[in-house]
Amino acid sequence: MWEELLVEEAKERKRIFENLYVYLERIVEVVKRIDPESEVYLFGSVAEGRFLLSSDIDVLVVTSVNPGRVLAELWVSGIREPFEIHVVDKKLLEIYEKRSKMIRIGRDS
């Protein structure tokens, strides 16, 4: 039974990674609807090209909107595992830039 669950999870993760930019565009669409001035970045192992299918997909949302609202809207739109969404204000962007490669995604990138 658990083997079947692991296989299904692996297939789902593979599908997500194969369609990553579709999901990233969905994230940008949702975030921009909430805050047109927001910025969205891909970072971490996926941005650096050193990921495995078991890796999280780290996404940084830079906005002045309440993080709970952003996360709730993304959840409702279907953005869940393996996405790891970080919501910060502009002041914290520099910290992320120092720690990892950052790829800005979205309509205005």
N, C-alpha and C positions, 0 to 999 in steps of 0.2 A: 504493500500500500504506500509506504513512505517513499519507495523508489519511484513510483509513478508520479508522486507530487514533485520530487526533485527533477524528474525529466520534464514535467510540464513547466516548472519554474525556469529551467534552463532554456526551454524553447521560447518562453515569453521574453526572457532577457535578450536572447539572440534576436528576436523580432524587433524589440525596442532599439537595440544597437544598430540593426540594419536600417531602421527608419528614424535614426536619431534626429536628423534635421527637421523632420515633420513634427516631432515632439518639441524641439527647441522653438520652432516657429509658433506652436500653440502656446508655449510659455510666454513668449514675447507678446503675442496677441492679447492674452489675458492680462498681463502686467501693464501693457500700454493702455488697455481699456480703463484700468484703475487709475493709472498715473502716466499720462502722455510724456512726462519728462523723465521717466525712469530709464535705467540702463540695465541690460542683461548680459551676463558674461558666462561663458563656459570656462571652467578651470579645473585644476587637479589632473589626475592621471589620464582622463579622456582628452583634455586639451593638450597634454604633453605626449600623447600617442603611446602611452605605456600601460594601457588598461587591459584587464581581462574581462570576460563576460560576468565574472562575479563582482566586478568593481561597481562602486556607486558612480553616478553621473552627477558631478558637482556643478551646481548653477548658482551664480551670485546675482541677486536682484538688488539694485541700488535705487532706493526710493525713500521719500519722506512719509509714505503711507504706513500705517500700523502693520507690522509683520504678520500678525494673526489674520488680518483681512486678506493679505496677499496669499498666504499659505492656504487659507480656507477656499479662496476662489480657484487656486490651482488644483486643490484636491477635488473640488466639485467638477472641474473640467477634465479630470482623469489623470492628472499628473501625480503619480505615486512612486513606489519602489520601481526601479532602482535610483530614482532621482533624489538627490540630497539638495534641498533648496535652502540657501542662506539669504536672509533678507537683512540688509544693512542700510544705514544712511550714508551720504556722500563722504562723511568724515572717515569712515572705516574702509573705504575703497583702497586707499594707499597700503593698508596693512595686507590686504589680499594680494595686491600687485607685487609686493615684496616677497611673498611666500610661494607664488606659483605662476606659471604661464597663464595669461588671461586672453581669451578670445571673445571679443564683443560680438554679440549676435543681435539680429533684429533688423528692422526696416531702415534704420538710420546709421547702420554700422558701415 
